[in-house]
Amino acid sequence: MKILNRFPIKFLAILIFAAPLSAATVDGIQLHSSVSGKGPKTIAFVHGWTCNDTTWKSQVPVLSKNYRVITLDLPGHGQSGSPKDGKLSMDLFARAIEAIRLEEKVDKVVLVGHSMGTPVIIQYARLYPQHTVALVFVDGLVSIPKTTAGSIFSPEQYAGPDGLKTRENLVRGMFSSATTAEMQKHILSMTLSAPAETAVGAMKAMIDPSIWKDDVFSTPVLGLYAEGSTLGNPEYMKVRFPKLDYREIPGTGHFLMLEKPKEFNSLLLDFLSKLKF
């Protein structure tokens, strides 16, 4: 009590409320994450290229009624810090998830990854299979072209004076008739707020040939894809992920979790209800 009396109450309050929401770090990088809901079953949502955890704003309120839900910003994205050397990698992203898992004292987790988040959670499952219950691919990458030069996967086009406009054009091309003006505003604000270094570095991480393997996973997988998605490849995916349940949601584009949240959440909840963890 004497010790407390040496500090004004106002000063103590500042110290308490100035504490970060997440104390997790990876390689000295401060990580931002949020937790909603309670219970023994945990779902971790991982955003895509140049996005952040607000990707999942239509999922958290629904899923957190029955599950503990973790959302996070990958290194270089959102409110998380960036590596001092600027180098991003799938290993770094996967270890960031692991750091948050450890901080939250969670043993096993279902991982949901959108777009670039799909190779991120696949890499996590490689590194930490003992903590991986199942994977959910949300219009996610499962393979890349052998030649990325001149394609959307060419990193350097997202740098320089035209880089931001190139990114905007790419993102706008992901919209569908279901992407309302409000959704478009949110998605563009989210994706274009990431610095050019993140856009380039994360793209380089995504096309790193060392992560693109033909290894087979026995983990249950749900694939939720846009209608007619060019990213989905059920035949190839079935070989690598024998326990795959592949679904397309009609009338959606790349951001299907925001466009058709009711349908998306229903399919996800049905998949989760069949898992034992």
N, C-alpha and C positions, 0 to 999 in steps of 0.2 A: 504494500500500500504506500509505503514511504517513497518507493521508487516511482510509482505512478504519479505521486504528488509533485514530483520534480518536473513533470511535463504537463503543459496546458492541455486540457481535454480537446481543444480545437486542433492542436498539433497532432495528437494521437489519431483523431478522426481522419486527418489528411493522410497519415501513414497507412491507415487501414484501407481507405478507399482508393489510394494510389496504386495498390498492389495489382499486378497484371491478372487477367482472367485465367491465363494459363502460365504455369511456371516451366513448362516443357521446353527443352532446347535440343537441337541437333547440331553438332559441330559448332557450338557457340551461337547458333542462330535462334533467336526467340521465335517461338511458334504461337500462333493464335488459334484457339479452338473454343468451341462452346459445347456444353452438355445439357440435354433436355431429357426429362423423363427419368424413371427409376426402374430398378429391377435387375435380375441376373442376366438378361439377354440384351446384348449390345449390337447396335448397327452403326457403322462408321461410313459417312458419306464423303466422297472425294471428288472435287470439282475437276474441270478440264482446263485446257490451255488458256492462259491469261484470264481465267475466271476466279471466283472466290466462293466462300461458303454460302453466300446468298443465293447461289444456284438452287439450293434445296429449300427455299422458303415455303414452298407448297407441300413439302414432305414432312418437315420437322413437327408441326403441330399435330398431324395425324398419327405419325409413327410413334411419337413420344407418349401417346396414351397407353401403349402396351410394351414399349421397349425403351431402353436407354439409348439415346441417339447422340452421336458425336459428329459434329461438323468441324472442319478445319480448313485453314488456308495453307497450301503447300509453300515451301520456301520460295521467296521471290514474288509471291502472290498475296493479294489482299493485305491484311494487317500483319502477316508474318515477315520476319526479316529476310535479308538476302545474304548469301555467302560472300565473304570478303573478296574472294578471287572471282566472283561472278559466275562460277561454273555450277550449272544445274545438271542433275542426273536422275535417272530412275531409281538408282540406289539411294540417293539422298532423299528423294520423295518418300520412298518406302520406309527408310529409317526415321523420317519425320513422323509417319503414322505410328511406328513402333514406340517412339518416345512419348507420344500422347497416350497410347495404350498403357504403357508402364505408369505414367503419371496418374491415369484414372483407375489403376489397379484392376484392369479388366483381363481375364484370362483368354477367352475366346471371343471372336468377333466376326460378324458378317460384314463384308466390305462392298460398298456400292460405288462404282466409278463411272463418271460421265466422260465420253470422248477420250482425251489424253488420260483421264483418270482410270480408264480400263487397263492400259499397260502398266500404270502405277500399281494398281491392286494385284495384277498378275505378278509383278516383281515382288510385292510384299508376300504373296503366297509362296513364291520360290524361297525367299529368305526366311520366312517365319511360318512354315506349314502347320506347326503345332498350335498356333493361335488363330488359324484361319478356318472358320466353319463353312463358309460358302462365299461365292462371288456373284455380283450382279453387274453385268455390262450394260451401260446405258448409251446406246448408239455409239459404242466404243470401238476403238481401233484394235483389231486382232492381227493385222498384217499391214505392211507398207510396200509401195512399189520398189522394185529392185533399183530403179533409178529415180532419185528425187529431184534432180536438177530440172529447173523450169516448172516444177509442179508446186502445189500449195505447201508442200513439205520442205521447200528450199528456204532455209532460215534467213539468209541475208536480205531477202526482199522486205523483211519486216523491220529493217534498220534504215537509218538515213531519213532525209526530208520527206520521202514518199511512203515511209514505212507504216505510219499510222493510217493513212488512207487505204493502203493495201490491206491492212488488218480489218478496217471497217468494211471494205468490199467483200472480204472473205466471210465475215460474220453475217452480213446482210444476205449473202447467198445461202446461209443455213436456215433462213426463215421460211415459213410456210404460210398458207392462208389462215392457219390457226394462231399465228403469232400476232397478237393484238398490238396496237400502237403502244400501249402501256408496257407490254412485255418487251417490245423492241427497244424502248427507251431504257429499261432496266438492263437488258442484256448488253446493249452497246455501251452504257455507262460502266458496267462491270468489266467487260472485256478490253475496252480501250483505256481504262485507268491504269492497267499494268504498264510498267516502264518498258521501253524498247529492249532493254537488256534481258528482261524476263521473256519477252516474246521470242527473241532470237535464241536465248539459252535453253528455254523449255522445248523449242522446236528441235534444237540439236540433240537434246536428251531423248526426244521421242524417236528420232531416226537413227539413234545409235545402234549399229548392227548387232552389238553384243547382247542386246535384250530380246532380239527377235529370233526365237528358237522354236523348234517344233516339239518341245517337251510336252508330255501328256499329264493332265491333272485329273485326279480322281475326285476332286472337290465338286459338290453340286454347284451348278452355274445357271443363273437366269439371264437370258439375253433379252433386253427390252429395246427394240429398235424402231426408228421412224419407218413409216410406210414406204417400201421400196428403197430403203437405205442402201447407199453404195458402200457403206462400211460393214454391213452385215454380210457374213459368208457362212451360212449354216452348215454347208457340207464340210468345209474346212474346219469349222469350229467343232463339229461333232467328233472329228478325229482326235483333236487335242483335248476336248472337254466332253468325254463320253456321257456325262450326267447333265448335259445341256438341255434346258427348256427354252426354246427360242420363240419369241413373240414379236409381232409388229403391231403398233397401235395405229389404226387408220387415221388419215388426215393430219399427220404430224410431221414436223421437221426435226432438226437436230436437237432442239431444246424441248423435247416431248414431255419432260417432267413438269415444265411450266405450262405448256400448251394444253395438255389433257391430264391434269393432276389427278382427277377422280379415277380415270381408267388406269393410270400409271400406279397410283397408290393401291388400288384394288389388286392388281396383278402382283405387286411386290408383297403385300400382306398375305396373299394366298400362298406364295412361295415360302415366305418366312414361317407360316403356320405348320408347314410340313417338315421343317428342319428340327433335328434333335440337338439342342445345345442349352 
